Structures are given as C-alpha cells and as structure tokens.
Amino acid sequence: MPPPTELTVPTGTGPGRLLVSPAEAPTALLWLGHGAGGGAGAPDLAALAEDLPRHGVTVVRHEQPWVLAGRRVAPRPPALDAGWLAAAPVVAGLAEGVPVVVGGRSAGARVACRTAAAVGASAVVCLAFPLHPPGRPERSRAEELLGPTVPVLVLQGTRDRFGTADEVAAAAPGVEVVPLEGADHALAVLRSGPVSREGTLALAAAEVRRFLRRGPATR
C-alpha cells in the first residue's frame, strides 16, 4: 500500500491532521480517532488503514491538535469534540457521497459516539471503548455508547482494565460487542495467550469489514 496522504485541518486550538488511505472504488469511508495516550499510528488503527482500502473502504485517521503540538496529555472532552468536528467538512468532501462511518480507539471512540449525530454518521466502530476508569466501574460511560441511533460495533479485549467485553455487553444492550480473546486495552495479548497480536488485529479488521458490509441501518 502507498503511504497515506496527509491533510492539515485548521481548528480553534491549532492544526489537526488527517491521514487518508484511499480505496480505489470506495463504498464507505471510515473516520477514526486515536486514544488519549497516542496518535494515529496505534497498531489497531494502522491495521485497519492497511487492510480496509483493499476491500473498498477509505480509511481516514484523525490526529488531534494536541498531538501535533507535542503535548503528552489530552485536553478535556469538549476540546476533543471541537477538534474532531472542525474536520467534518473536509472528511465529508473526501467521502464523495459514500456513507461515513465514525470510530476510533479508547478516547477516540468516545468522541465518535458523542458526535455521531452531528456529523451524520451511518454507523460507529469502537476499538477498546473505555467503559470506566480502571478499578472504578461505578463511573460508567455507557451513556456515551448508547447515544448513537445508528449501529454501533465494539471490539473489546477480555483483559481490558477499562471494561472487559462482558462488561461492555452488559452495560450497553443493543450494541454489538465482539470479544477479542486475551487482549488488553491496547489490544495487546500475552505470548502464552490463545491468539497472537497479529491474529487479534486481523480479527478486528475482519469484524469491521463484516460490520460495514451490512450497510446503514438504525438501532
């Protein structure tokens, strides 16, 4: 695959960046945000950007302004949402009329859920949704996951300290949850586990392809 095209997006808090991995004849565009601990190079986001364009899905990875500015700590949710929404017109232009699916990993998944209606998303894909802070299940963020009225897919590790796949399924009825056996919040697995890291990322990509093939619908 050729390297992604980089586009700069101006926002009220500095420039953001879009990394565009285009499909030749796209049937959908998947717009992905990163987590609070890193940028668009996260292994799961990179795996989707590598795999999905070969199957007719353009992938756009969004780097928030705080990452480009070299900061180590993400801002509060309203600033993340604002940085994301500033890129919406550019992403809509890249989609060229095909459905836009939003998503991301961890904090990026939360942003995608909160803004799905505002950007007219046809579906939401969440990687390692942070259901609660580690050890604090009473501080649930399930309302964000239940907010979109479009289909939502969650790919969640069974060892995720921010909420296991079983926890997410119990907290968000009506949301499709796919367990990633042995994976933690970074979707990393133990060497002695039943599935390798490569196998886990391949499964995640295959599940996203399956989900997107179903087409838009309402929950």
CORBEL-V403194 format. One record per residue. SS is DSSP state (2 for helix, 1 for strand, 0 for the rest). Layout:
# CORBEL-V403194
SS ; SS
This chain:
# CORBEL-V403194
0 ; 0 ; 0 ; 0 ; 1 ; 1 ; 1 ; 1 ; 1 ; 0 ; 0 ; 0 ; 0 ; 0 ; 0 ; 1 ; 1 ; 1 ; 1 ; 1 ; 1 ; 0 ; 0 ; 0 ; 0 ; 0 ; 0 ; 1 ; 1 ; 1 ; 1 ; 1 ; 1 ; 0 ; 0 ; 0 ; 0 ; 0 ; 0 ; 0 ; 0 ; 0 ; 2 ; 2 ; 2 ; 2 ; 2 ; 2 ; 2 ; 2 ; 2 ; 2 ; 2 ; 2 ; 2 ; 0 ; 1 ; 1 ; 1 ; 1 ; 1 ; 1 ; 1 ; 0 ; 2 ; 2 ; 2 ; 2 ; 0 ; 0 ; 0 ; 0 ; 0 ; 0 ; 0 ; 0 ; 2 ; 2 ; 2 ; 2 ; 2 ; 2 ; 2 ; 2 ; 2 ; 2 ; 0 ; 2 ; 2 ; 2 ; 2 ; 2 ; 2 ; 2 ; 2 ; 0 ; 0 ; 0 ; 1 ; 1 ; 1 ; 1 ; 1 ; 1 ; 1 ; 0 ; 2 ; 2 ; 2 ; 2 ; 2 ; 2 ; 2 ; 2 ; 2 ; 0 ; 0 ; 0 ; 0 ; 0 ; 0 ; 0 ; 1 ; 1 ; 1 ; 1 ; 1 ; 0 ; 0 ; 0 ; 0 ; 0 ; 0 ; 0 ; 0 ; 0 ; 0 ; 0 ; 0 ; 0 ; 0 ; 2 ; 2 ; 2 ; 2 ; 0 ; 0 ; 0 ; 0 ; 1 ; 1 ; 1 ; 1 ; 1 ; 1 ; 1 ; 1 ; 0 ; 0 ; 0 ; 0 ; 0 ; 0 ; 0 ; 2 ; 2 ; 2 ; 2 ; 2 ; 2 ; 2 ; 0 ; 0 ; 0 ; 0 ; 1 ; 1 ; 1 ; 1 ; 1 ; 0 ; 0 ; 0 ; 0 ; 0 ; 0 ; 0 ; 0 ; 0 ; 0 ; 0 ; 0 ; 0 ; 0 ; 0 ; 0 ; 2 ; 2 ; 2 ; 2 ; 2 ; 2 ; 2 ; 2 ; 2 ; 2 ; 2 ; 2 ; 2 ; 2 ; 2 ; 2 ; 2 ; 0 ; 0 ; 0 ; 0 ; 1 ; 0
